[in-house]
């Protein structure tokens, strides 16, 4: 059940949150989330990507299905902001302590405001990055929201 090796999996273990660690071989060139869904044979709507945006000058995390895109206006509205844009990769990596493609919403170096897309509630369990490329954690959406201290709102677009 519990894995070790990243701040994300350590956080889940410490908080005694039920989760399953999944690994797959990360290749080059393909989008990370899509690759994870295919490698694990999972519906892409259940695999969530962690994106970092800048909302009115504050780094904010959006967790959305890999099959969709982050609706920046909806993200800004969910946190009471006006304007959002994708954060610079170096800023996202520095704030979270993870590398792009392996950014987890859990166990980040600096706790950022976080919003989980409401579609996560359609599933018993969802997948998100475990903190490095090729590592995913599966857990209940309510546990993901609690562990990430996330607001739940519709922030995904197709």
Buried (B, 14 or more C-beta within 10 A) or exposed (E): EBBEEBBBBBBBBEEEBEBEBBEBEBEEEEEBBBBBBBBBEBEBBBBBBBBBBBBEEEBBBBBBBBBBBBBBBBBBBBBEBEEBEEBEEEEBBBBBBBEBBBBBBBBBEEEBBBBBBBBBEEBEBBBBBBBBBBBBBBBBBEBBBEBBEBBBBBBBEE
